[in-house]
Amino acid sequence: MGYTITIDVEKCVGDGECVDVCPVEVYELQDGKAVAVNEDECLGCESCVEVCEQDAIEIEEN
């Protein structure tokens, strides 16, 4: 079972909260925006969704 991560780059302000909170290092900042570089590692905990004040991240179970 995996997860699909969608990041709305229009909403993302690149504050890095998702990068800091993710326990498995799914995200990194590239060009000032969050990018899911290790999407296969996602645990579906939604910590990133909770800390994103811009509501720029969605996680869906595959």
C-alpha angles and dihedrals in degrees: 000000000000142000135238115220120204120190119192101217090193090062098037113102095183097239090146097229091132091050091052098045100044109105094204101040097246094154139057132170116252121178090348096306133098115254126188098230096164101036091152089065094057113128095194091239091136093215087137091053091051095051096043104099091187094057088231097142129074126179122197127185113237 
